C-alpha cells in the first residue's frame, strides 16, 4: 500500500517537473550574458535591451495583439450564441452538423485548417472579388473561426451547470426573452465568457501555422517571427521574449484564479 | 427558416434562432466550405498547378475553374511509397505519444482528483498554467534543454555520467518529448473532469472491505473512467497526427511526420494540388477517431 502511494507521488512529481523545468530553464537563460546560449556568462539584462530595440519584434507584437483582441471579442460573442443554441434550443435542424463542426474546430490539425481556409480566400477573391490581398484581415477571420470552437467549450461547461429555472422564472414573470438574456443569463455566464475571451486571445496570439498560410506580404505576426528565428536554433533574445510572456501570463492566470476563488467551482480553463 | 422548431409552443427563444444563424453561417463558410475547395483542388492538374513562385497569384487569378479533373495526385500519393510510410509513421508517433500522455496523465489526474478542494485547485492551476503560455515558446524551451550543448548534456557531463554530449535534439526522441509535453494538459483535464465526478472514496471502501486495491482499480475505477480516457486520448491523438511545429523545431531530417511534408509540399514545392490531396487523405484518416470522440462526448453529456 505504502509503495503504491510512493510510486504515484513519484509520477506526479515527475509530471509537474516535466511541465515546469523547460519554463524555468528559459527564464534562467534569458538573464545569461553569453552569446552562446547554453554557456553561463554571468547575469545580464542585455537581451531585454536587444528585444526593446528590435523594431521588427515590436511591430509583430503590436499586430498580433490587435488581431488577438478582435479575435477574442468576436469569437466570444459567436461562442456564447452557439453555446446557448446547443444548450437551450433543444433539437433543431442542423444541430447534429453544428456539434460535429464544434468538435472539428477543437481537434482538426491546424495545418489542414490553414491550407483549406487559404484556398477558400483565394476562391472567394476569384468569385466575389474579396479578399483581394491576404493579411491581418484574413488572419483575423481564420482565428475567429477556430477560437470560437474553444471558447464555446468553456461557455457550454458553465451553461450546463447553470440552473435554468431562473431564466424560466424571469420569463414566466413577464420579462422579455432578450431582457432575460441580458439580466439573468449573461451575468451568470460572465466568468466563463471572460475565460473564453482569454482563451481565444491566447490561441490567436500563439498561432503560427494558420497565420503562415493566410498572411500576406507585410503582415508577419509575432509567432511567425519567433518561429523563423528559432527554426535555426536557440537565440538569446527569444529567451528574453519568452520570459516576458511567461511572467505576464503566469501573473494573469494566478490573479484570475485568486479573484474567482470565492466563486463556486472555477471553470477548468 | 433554417432552424425550425421541432417543439412548437416555446416561442420564447425565437430571437436566439435568428441570432445563432450568424455564427452558424460563419463556421459553415470558413470551416466547412474550405473542405470542398481543397477536395476540388486535390483533383486539379499538378502540371498546370506548378507555377514558379512569382506566378502563384496569377495562377490564382486564372482560377480553379479552368483546371481539369485528374486523379493523378492521388495516384501519385498511392504509388509513391514515401507517402504511405509517412502517414503510417505520423500515426505511429501520434499513437505512442498519446499512450505516453495517458501513462503520465492518468496518475496525475487521479492524484489531483483525490486531494481536498483547496489543494486540488492549486494543483489544477499548475496543469492549466503551461497551457496558457505560448505553445510555440514552450516547444522552443526544449531546444535549449536537449541541445548538444544544452542544459541536460551540460548537467550529465558535469556529473560525469557521460563523457561527450549525447544527441537528444533533432531526432524522434525530441519529437516524442515535445508532443507529450505540449499535449499533456489536454490529456489530464478530461481525465480529471471524469475522475472528479466519481466517488473515489467508495472505491477505497471496497479495498478496505478486503478487495485488492489493484482489483478495485481494474474492475471499477478504470472502466468508469473510459469516457475521460477516450476524450483525453482523442484530444491528443488527432491534433498530434497532423502536428507541424513540434517536428519542425525538434525533429531531425529523418523524422517523418505528415504535417511537415504537407508544409514543404505547399511552401517549398509549391505543389498545391498534391498538398490538397495530402490534406484530404489525412482528413479521411482522422474522421473515424473524430466520430468516436464525438460519440463519447455526446454520451457523457447525456449522463
Interface residues (C-beta under 8 A of the other chain):
Chain A: X1 X4 X8 X9 X11 X12 X14 X15 X16 X18 X19 X20 X21 X22 X23 X25 X26 X29 X36 X37 X38 X39 X77 X78 X79 X81 X82 X84 X85 X88 X89 X90 X91 X92 X93 X94 X98 X99 X100 X101 X103 X104 X105 X106 X107 X108 X109 X110 X111 X112 X113 X115 X116 X117 X119 X120 X122 X123 X125 X126 X141 X142 X144 X145 X146 X148 X160 X171 X177 X178 X181 X198 X202 X205 X206 X208 X209 X212 X213 X223 X226 X227 X230 X231 X233 X234 X238 X239 X241 X242 X245 X246 X249 X250 X252 X253 X254 X257 X261 X266 X268 X269
Chain B: X2 X3 X4 X5 X6 X7 X12 X13 X14 X15 X16 X17 X19 X20 X22 X23 X24 X26 X27 X28 X29 X30 X31 X32 X33 X34 X35 X37 X38 X41 X60 X61 X63 X64 X65 X104 X105 X107 X108 X110 X111 X121 X124 X125 X126 X127 X128 X129 X130 X131 X132 X133 X134 X135 X136 X137 X138 X140 X141 X142 X143 X144 X145 X147 X149 X150 X151 X154 X181 X184 X189 X193 X213 X234 X235 X238 X239 X241 X242 X243 X244 X245 X248 X249 X259 X262 X263 X266 X267 X272 X275 X276 X279 X282 X283 X286 X290 X293 X294 X297 X298 X301
